[in-house]
Amino acid sequence: MGRRKLQIKRIEDRHNRQVTFSKRRSGLMKKAHELSVLCDVEVALIVFSGHGSCYEFCSGESLGNALDRYRTYVNEETAAKGTDDKPKDDLNALWTGPELLEMISELDVDLLTTKELELLETHLATLLGQTRQRKTELMMEAVATLHEKPNLRHRKHLVSGRVRVKYINLPTSLR
């Protein structure tokens, strides 16, 4: 008896969804471990459940070192791209959070020229990149903070070779 083709969509039944999450998370952790061993690479994996639990795997010394290495990589990539991608005009000072949101809500793109649309697209792409980078930094800081707390409650440990999964209660602000 073969496997049936699984349609990728949200599993509606809560119990089945939890069972599938647990099995697939374990499979993902196993694959990460296999990749690190077979290819001699450092792998870091963080999974947040729908309930706010954090599951992690790191093949290196620590997840914190892997996150620091990733931050360094992202910063170097951003620096390598430099400021050449940013448009050189006096409007750059106006592109801050509240002002941008107000301007976009009142914007009628049907009235803009092609050049103005291209400039708007460039500004939005730059701002989106900065937003994503800041979000990543904040998430990494939150994970690092959780690791530094001595009173973390570990509900269960899964140890298979060097694979180790930690269950961490996240603050409600990160759920």
C-alpha positions as CSV (number, residue, x, y, z in Angstrom):
1,M,0.0,0.0,0.0
2,G,1.6,3.3,-1.1
3,R,1.3,6.8,0.2
4,R,-1.3,9.1,-1.0
5,K,-0.5,12.5,-2.4
6,L,-0.9,15.1,0.4
7,Q,-2.4,18.4,-0.5
8,I,-0.5,21.2,1.2
9,K,-3.0,23.3,3.1
10,R,-3.8,24.0,6.7
11,I,-5.0,21.0,8.7
12,E,-8.3,21.9,10.2
13,D,-8.5,19.3,13.0
14,R,-6.4,20.6,15.9
15,H,-5.3,17.2,17.1
16,N,-4.2,16.0,13.7
17,R,-2.4,19.3,13.1
18,Q,-0.5,18.9,16.4
19,V,0.5,15.3,15.6
20,T,1.6,16.3,12.1
21,F,3.6,19.3,13.5
22,S,5.3,17.0,16.0
23,K,6.2,14.4,13.4
24,R,7.4,16.9,10.8
25,R,9.3,18.9,13.3
26,S,11.2,15.8,14.4
27,G,11.8,14.9,10.7
28,L,13.1,18.4,10.1
29,M,15.5,18.2,13.1
30,K,16.7,14.8,11.8
31,K,17.3,16.2,8.3
32,A,19.2,19.2,9.8
33,H,21.4,16.8,11.8
34,E,22.0,14.6,8.8
35,L,23.0,17.6,6.7
36,S,25.4,18.8,9.3
37,V,27.1,15.4,9.6
38,L,27.1,14.4,5.9
39,C,28.3,17.8,4.5
40,D,30.3,19.0,7.5
41,V,28.4,22.3,7.7
42,E,27.0,24.2,10.6
43,V,23.2,24.2,10.7
44,A,21.0,26.2,13.0
45,L,17.3,25.7,13.0
46,I,14.6,27.6,15.0
47,V,10.9,26.6,14.9
48,F,8.2,28.5,16.7
49,S,4.9,26.6,17.1
50,G,1.5,28.2,16.9
51,H,1.3,28.1,20.7
52,G,4.5,30.1,21.1
53,S,6.9,27.3,22.0
54,C,10.4,27.4,20.6
55,Y,12.2,24.4,19.2
56,E,15.8,24.6,18.2
57,F,18.7,22.6,16.7
58,C,22.3,23.7,16.3
59,S,25.1,21.5,15.1
60,G,27.8,23.9,16.2
61,E,28.9,25.0,19.7
62,S,25.8,27.0,20.4
63,L,22.8,28.7,18.8
64,G,24.0,32.0,20.1
65,N,27.3,31.7,18.1
66,A,25.3,30.7,15.0
67,L,23.0,33.7,15.4
68,D,26.0,36.0,15.9
69,R,27.6,34.6,12.7
70,Y,24.3,35.2,10.8
71,R,24.1,38.8,12.1
72,T,27.7,39.4,10.9
73,Y,26.9,37.9,7.5
74,V,23.8,40.0,7.1
75,N,25.6,43.2,8.1
76,E,28.5,42.4,5.7
77,E,26.0,41.8,2.9
78,T,24.2,45.1,3.6
79,A,27.5,46.9,3.7
80,A,28.6,45.3,0.5
81,K,25.5,46.6,-1.3
82,G,26.3,50.0,0.2
83,T,24.3,53.1,-0.3
84,D,24.5,53.0,-4.1
85,D,21.0,51.5,-4.2
86,K,19.5,54.4,-2.4
87,P,18.2,57.4,-4.5
88,K,20.1,60.6,-3.9
89,D,17.5,63.2,-3.2
90,D,16.2,65.5,-0.5
91,L,13.1,63.3,0.0
92,N,15.0,60.6,1.9
93,A,14.6,62.5,5.1
94,L,10.8,62.3,4.8
95,W,10.7,58.5,4.5
96,T,10.3,57.7,8.2
97,G,7.6,55.5,9.8
98,P,4.7,57.7,10.7
99,E,5.2,60.1,7.8
100,L,5.5,57.3,5.3
101,L,2.3,55.6,6.5
102,E,0.4,58.8,6.3
103,M,1.7,59.6,2.9
104,I,1.0,56.1,1.5
105,S,-2.6,56.1,2.9
106,E,-3.2,59.4,1.0
107,L,-1.4,58.4,-2.2
108,D,-3.2,58.1,-5.5
109,V,-0.8,56.1,-7.7
110,D,-3.0,56.8,-10.8
111,L,-1.8,60.4,-10.7
112,L,2.0,59.5,-10.6
113,T,4.3,59.5,-13.6
114,T,6.5,56.5,-14.4
115,K,9.6,58.2,-12.9
116,E,7.7,58.9,-9.7
117,L,6.4,55.4,-9.5
118,E,10.0,54.0,-10.0
119,L,11.2,56.3,-7.2
120,L,8.4,55.2,-4.9
121,E,9.2,51.6,-5.7
122,T,12.8,52.1,-4.9
123,H,12.0,53.9,-1.6
124,L,9.6,51.1,-0.6
125,A,12.0,48.4,-1.5
126,T,14.7,50.0,0.6
127,L,12.4,50.5,3.6
128,L,11.1,46.9,3.3
129,G,14.7,45.6,3.4
130,Q,15.5,47.8,6.5
131,T,12.2,46.6,8.1
132,R,13.0,42.9,7.5
133,Q,16.5,43.4,8.8
134,R,15.3,45.1,12.0
135,K,12.6,42.4,12.5
136,T,15.3,39.7,12.2
137,E,17.5,41.5,14.7
138,L,14.7,41.8,17.2
139,M,13.7,38.2,16.9
140,M,17.3,37.1,17.3
141,E,17.7,39.3,20.4
142,A,14.5,37.8,21.8
143,V,15.8,34.2,21.2
144,A,19.2,35.2,22.8
145,T,17.4,36.7,25.8
146,L,15.4,33.5,26.3
147,H,18.6,31.5,26.2
148,E,20.3,33.7,28.8
149,K,17.5,33.3,31.4
150,P,18.4,30.8,34.0
151,N,14.9,29.9,35.0
152,L,13.6,28.7,31.6
153,R,11.2,25.8,31.9
154,H,12.2,22.9,29.7
155,R,9.2,20.7,29.3
156,K,10.8,17.9,27.3
157,H,14.1,17.0,25.7
158,L,14.6,15.0,22.6
159,V,18.1,13.7,22.4
160,S,19.2,11.7,19.3
161,G,22.9,11.8,18.8
162,R,23.7,15.5,18.9
163,V,20.2,16.5,18.1
164,R,18.6,18.4,21.0
165,V,15.2,20.1,21.0
166,K,14.2,22.6,23.6
167,Y,10.7,23.7,24.4
168,I,10.6,27.3,25.6
169,N,7.6,29.4,26.7
170,L,7.7,32.6,24.8
171,P,6.5,35.9,26.1
172,T,3.0,36.8,24.8
173,S,4.5,39.7,22.8
174,L,6.2,37.2,20.5
175,R,3.3,34.9,20.0
